Amino acid sequence: MSATSPANEKLIRNISDTARWVAVYRARETERKHPLFRDPFARRLAGDRGEQIARAMPMQGKGEWPFVMRTFLFDEVITNQLQQGVETVINLAAGLDTRPYRMPLQHTVKWYEIDLPEILDFKEEILKNETPRCSLERIRLDLSDVAARRAVFEELGRKSKVTLILTEGLLAYLDPEQVGLLGRDLTVPPSFQRWVNDFGSPGLMRMLQKRMGPHLDAANAPFKFAPAEGPDFFRPHGWKPVDVHSLLKAAARFNRLPLFLRLMAFLPESKGKQGSAPWSAVCLFDRV
């Protein structure tokens, strides 16, 4: 806790605070001599609150690389998909993401951010003097309201022929039934062709819950989703994996791993079923 925070205040007050926390890692990456990406807005968005959370986390210092690699891999997938004909991007639980401002996007790209009013209002205020590089629209919506999100999906589905769905850092907070239902809802609009998300193994979830669980539980944001089936979890719900990008392997490629993980990165990884070993990936899916 910082000296200016009440001693009895929760470190993470709500799910929106996790967006401030993750923005710190984007800011720190941007400030490196040779960053993998640049997010010049991240430091402002994270604010003192985000820095306070990051400094207090048990994995401080050694636990930044997964967040950095996740951002980097999402950037790569988005860039590749836009080059392959995607016209529209829908970012579910967009949080404090700034890709419409920081990525080299064509002005013809249509980008929709969907999240709770509080977090989008905050971001809009911070970025009010900035100009996005593409067509950007924000939709204030609680994604747990199934009827409301289906109506929004139907409306957005009519506005494009090829749409990429993003769920970065969202699925971990949903239970398997909620993830499956979301997946099925995303198959209804014919234009929703591709979906990129991230998730981990049961072993990783147990490790993270042990280290960070008390803070997340206090904010009513525990980790819930870590399918033993791996990417194949999504097949019965309408989505087949086409690319699986291991965060560990990517971090090894760019020399971002702590010493004790470097040897682990040489071991073969399963892109299918997962178990007790810590594993996480960014996965691209096509409609079945």
C-alpha positions as CSV (number, residue, x, y, z in Angstrom):
1,M,0.0,0.0,0.0
2,S,1.2,3.5,-0.7
3,A,1.5,6.0,2.2
4,T,-1.5,7.9,0.8
5,S,-3.9,5.0,0.8
6,P,-6.1,4.0,3.7
7,A,-4.7,1.0,5.5
8,N,-8.1,-0.8,5.2
9,E,-8.6,-0.1,1.5
10,K,-8.7,-3.1,-0.8
11,L,-5.7,-3.3,-3.2
12,I,-8.0,-4.2,-6.1
13,R,-11.5,-2.7,-5.5
14,N,-13.2,-4.0,-8.6
15,I,-12.7,-5.6,-12.0
16,S,-11.9,-2.2,-13.5
17,D,-8.9,-1.9,-11.3
18,T,-7.3,-4.9,-13.0
19,A,-7.3,-2.8,-16.2
20,R,-5.3,-0.1,-14.4
21,W,-2.9,-2.7,-13.1
22,V,-2.3,-4.2,-16.5
23,A,-1.8,-0.8,-18.1
24,V,1.3,-0.3,-15.8
25,Y,3.0,-3.2,-17.6
26,R,2.3,-1.6,-21.0
27,A,3.7,1.6,-19.7
28,R,6.9,-0.1,-18.4
29,E,7.4,-1.9,-21.6
30,T,7.0,1.4,-23.5
31,E,9.7,2.9,-21.4
32,R,12.3,0.2,-22.2
33,K,15.2,1.0,-24.5
34,H,13.9,-1.5,-27.1
35,P,10.2,-2.2,-26.4
36,L,8.2,-4.8,-28.2
37,F,5.4,-2.2,-28.6
38,R,4.7,1.3,-27.6
39,D,1.7,2.6,-25.7
40,P,2.3,6.3,-25.0
41,F,-1.1,6.5,-23.2
42,A,-0.6,3.6,-20.8
43,R,1.1,5.6,-18.0
44,R,-1.7,8.2,-17.9
45,L,-4.4,5.5,-17.9
46,A,-2.7,3.4,-15.2
47,G,-2.3,6.4,-12.9
48,D,-1.1,6.1,-9.3
49,R,-3.7,3.5,-8.6
50,G,-2.4,1.1,-11.2
51,E,1.2,1.6,-10.1
52,Q,0.2,0.9,-6.5
53,I,-1.4,-2.3,-7.5
54,A,1.5,-3.5,-9.6
55,R,4.0,-2.7,-6.9
56,A,2.0,-4.6,-4.2
57,M,1.5,-7.8,-6.3
58,P,3.5,-10.8,-5.1
59,M,4.9,-11.4,-8.6
60,Q,6.3,-7.8,-8.8
61,G,9.3,-7.7,-11.1
62,K,9.2,-11.4,-12.2
63,G,5.6,-11.5,-13.2
64,E,5.4,-8.8,-15.9
65,W,6.5,-10.8,-18.9
66,P,3.1,-12.7,-19.4
67,F,1.2,-9.4,-19.7
68,V,3.7,-7.9,-22.0
69,M,3.8,-11.0,-24.3
70,R,0.0,-11.2,-24.3
71,T,-0.2,-7.6,-25.5
72,F,2.5,-8.2,-28.1
73,L,0.9,-11.4,-29.4
74,F,-2.6,-9.9,-29.6
75,D,-1.0,-7.0,-31.6
76,E,0.5,-9.5,-34.0
77,V,-2.7,-11.5,-34.5
78,I,-4.7,-8.3,-35.1
79,T,-2.2,-7.0,-37.7
80,N,-2.2,-10.3,-39.5
81,Q,-6.0,-10.6,-39.6
82,L,-6.4,-7.0,-40.9
83,Q,-4.0,-7.9,-43.7
84,Q,-6.1,-10.9,-44.5
85,G,-9.4,-9.1,-45.0
86,V,-10.9,-8.4,-41.5
87,E,-12.9,-5.1,-41.7
88,T,-14.2,-4.8,-38.2
89,V,-12.7,-5.4,-34.7
90,I,-14.9,-5.8,-31.7
91,N,-13.1,-5.6,-28.4
92,L,-15.1,-7.2,-25.6
93,A,-14.3,-5.9,-22.1
94,A,-11.9,-3.5,-23.8
95,G,-10.9,-1.9,-20.5
96,L,-8.0,0.6,-21.0
97,D,-6.8,-0.8,-24.3
98,T,-5.5,1.9,-26.7
99,R,-4.9,-0.1,-29.9
100,P,-7.1,2.3,-32.0
101,Y,-4.7,5.1,-31.0
102,R,-1.4,3.4,-31.0
103,M,-1.4,0.8,-33.8
104,P,-0.8,1.7,-37.5
105,L,-4.4,1.1,-38.5
106,Q,-6.1,2.1,-41.8
107,H,-8.8,4.8,-41.3
108,T,-11.3,2.4,-43.0
109,V,-11.1,-0.1,-40.1
110,K,-14.2,-0.1,-37.9
111,W,-13.4,-0.7,-34.2
112,Y,-15.9,-1.2,-31.4
113,E,-15.0,-1.1,-27.7
114,I,-17.5,-2.7,-25.3
115,D,-17.2,-2.5,-21.6
116,L,-18.8,-1.1,-18.4
117,P,-19.7,2.6,-18.4
118,E,-17.3,3.5,-15.5
119,I,-14.1,2.3,-17.2
120,L,-15.0,3.6,-20.7
121,D,-16.0,7.0,-19.2
122,F,-12.6,7.2,-17.4
123,K,-10.7,6.3,-20.6
124,E,-12.7,8.7,-22.7
125,E,-11.8,11.5,-20.3
126,I,-8.1,10.7,-20.3
127,L,-7.9,10.4,-24.1
128,K,-10.3,13.3,-25.0
129,N,-7.6,15.2,-26.8
130,E,-6.3,12.2,-28.7
131,T,-7.4,11.1,-32.2
132,P,-7.9,7.4,-33.0
133,R,-6.4,6.2,-36.2
134,C,-9.5,4.3,-37.3
135,S,-13.3,4.6,-36.9
136,L,-13.9,4.1,-33.2
137,E,-17.1,3.6,-31.3
138,R,-17.6,2.8,-27.6
139,I,-20.6,0.8,-26.4
140,R,-21.3,0.9,-22.7
141,L,-22.6,-2.5,-21.8
142,D,-22.5,-5.1,-19.0
143,L,-21.5,-8.2,-20.9
144,S,-23.1,-10.4,-18.2
145,D,-26.5,-9.1,-19.4
146,V,-27.0,-11.9,-22.0
147,A,-30.1,-10.4,-23.7
148,A,-28.4,-7.0,-24.1
149,R,-25.2,-8.4,-25.5
150,R,-27.1,-10.5,-28.0
151,A,-28.9,-7.5,-29.2
152,V,-25.6,-5.6,-29.6
153,F,-24.0,-8.5,-31.4
154,E,-26.9,-8.7,-33.8
155,E,-26.7,-5.0,-34.6
156,L,-22.9,-5.0,-35.1
157,G,-23.1,-8.2,-37.1
158,R,-25.1,-6.4,-39.8
159,K,-22.4,-3.7,-40.2
160,S,-19.5,-5.9,-41.5
161,K,-18.7,-8.9,-43.7
162,V,-15.6,-10.1,-41.8
163,T,-15.3,-9.3,-38.1
164,L,-12.6,-10.2,-35.5
165,I,-13.6,-10.6,-31.9
166,L,-11.1,-9.8,-29.1
167,T,-11.3,-11.0,-25.6
168,E,-8.0,-10.1,-24.0
169,G,-7.8,-10.9,-20.3
170,L,-11.6,-11.5,-20.0
171,L,-12.2,-15.3,-20.1
172,A,-10.2,-16.0,-16.9
173,Y,-12.9,-14.3,-14.9
174,L,-15.7,-16.3,-16.4
175,D,-16.7,-19.8,-15.4
176,P,-16.7,-22.5,-18.2
177,E,-20.5,-22.3,-18.7
178,Q,-20.3,-18.5,-19.2
179,V,-17.4,-18.9,-21.7
180,G,-19.3,-21.6,-23.6
181,L,-22.4,-19.4,-23.8
182,L,-20.4,-16.4,-24.9
183,G,-18.8,-18.5,-27.6
184,R,-22.2,-19.7,-28.9
185,D,-23.5,-16.2,-28.9
186,L,-20.6,-15.1,-31.0
187,T,-21.4,-17.7,-33.7
188,V,-24.9,-16.2,-34.3
189,P,-23.9,-13.2,-36.5
190,P,-22.5,-14.6,-39.8
191,S,-19.9,-11.8,-40.1
192,F,-18.3,-12.8,-36.8
193,Q,-15.6,-15.0,-38.5
194,R,-12.6,-15.0,-36.1
195,W,-12.0,-14.8,-32.4
196,V,-8.7,-14.2,-30.6
197,N,-8.6,-14.9,-26.8
198,D,-6.2,-15.9,-24.1
199,F,-6.4,-18.4,-21.3
200,G,-4.2,-20.7,-19.2
201,S,-4.0,-24.3,-17.9
202,P,-5.5,-25.6,-14.7
203,G,-1.9,-25.7,-13.2
204,L,-1.4,-22.1,-14.0
205,M,-4.7,-21.1,-12.5
206,R,-3.9,-22.9,-9.3
207,M,-0.5,-21.1,-9.1
208,L,-2.0,-17.7,-9.8
209,Q,-4.9,-18.1,-7.4
210,K,-2.4,-19.0,-4.7
211,R,-0.3,-15.9,-5.3
212,M,-2.9,-13.3,-6.2
213,G,-6.1,-15.0,-5.3
214,P,-6.8,-13.1,-2.0
215,H,-6.6,-9.7,-3.8
216,L,-8.8,-10.9,-6.7
217,D,-11.3,-12.6,-4.4
218,A,-11.7,-9.5,-2.3
219,A,-12.6,-7.6,-5.5
220,N,-15.1,-10.3,-6.5
221,A,-12.9,-11.2,-9.5
222,P,-11.5,-14.6,-8.9
223,F,-9.9,-16.7,-11.7
224,K,-12.4,-19.3,-12.9
225,F,-11.6,-20.5,-16.4
226,A,-8.7,-22.8,-17.2
227,P,-9.9,-25.7,-19.4
228,A,-8.1,-29.0,-19.2
229,E,-9.1,-29.5,-22.9
230,G,-7.0,-26.5,-23.9
231,P,-8.1,-24.8,-27.1
232,D,-10.4,-27.7,-28.0
233,F,-12.7,-26.6,-25.2
234,F,-14.2,-24.2,-27.8
235,R,-15.0,-26.7,-30.5
236,P,-18.4,-27.7,-29.1
237,H,-19.3,-24.0,-28.8
238,G,-18.7,-23.3,-32.5
239,W,-15.0,-22.4,-32.7
240,K,-11.9,-24.3,-34.0
241,P,-8.3,-23.3,-33.1
242,V,-6.2,-22.3,-36.0
243,D,-3.2,-20.7,-34.2
244,V,-1.9,-21.2,-30.7
245,H,0.8,-18.9,-29.5
246,S,2.5,-19.9,-26.2
247,L,3.4,-16.9,-24.0
248,L,6.3,-18.8,-22.6
249,K,7.8,-19.6,-26.0
250,A,7.2,-16.0,-27.2
251,A,8.9,-14.6,-24.1
252,A,11.9,-17.0,-24.6
253,R,12.2,-15.7,-28.2
254,F,12.7,-12.2,-27.0
255,N,14.8,-13.0,-23.9
256,R,12.1,-11.8,-21.5
257,L,12.0,-14.8,-19.1
258,P,13.4,-15.0,-15.6
259,L,16.4,-17.3,-15.3
260,F,14.4,-20.2,-13.7
261,L,12.0,-20.3,-16.7
262,R,14.5,-20.2,-19.5
263,L,15.2,-23.9,-19.3
264,M,11.5,-24.7,-19.1
265,A,11.0,-22.8,-22.4
266,F,13.1,-25.5,-24.2
267,L,10.6,-28.2,-23.2
268,P,7.9,-29.2,-25.8
269,E,4.5,-27.9,-25.0
270,S,1.1,-29.4,-25.8
271,K,-1.2,-27.2,-27.9
272,G,-4.1,-29.4,-26.9
273,K,-5.0,-30.8,-23.5
274,Q,-3.5,-29.1,-20.5
275,G,-2.9,-30.3,-17.0
276,S,-0.8,-29.5,-13.9
277,A,2.0,-27.6,-15.7
278,P,1.7,-23.8,-15.9
279,W,0.8,-22.9,-19.5
280,S,-0.9,-19.9,-21.2
281,A,-1.4,-18.9,-24.8
282,V,-3.0,-16.4,-27.1
283,C,-5.3,-18.4,-29.5
284,L,-6.9,-17.6,-32.8
285,F,-10.1,-19.4,-33.7
286,D,-12.3,-19.7,-36.8
287,R,-15.9,-20.5,-36.8
288,V,-16.5,-24.3,-37.0
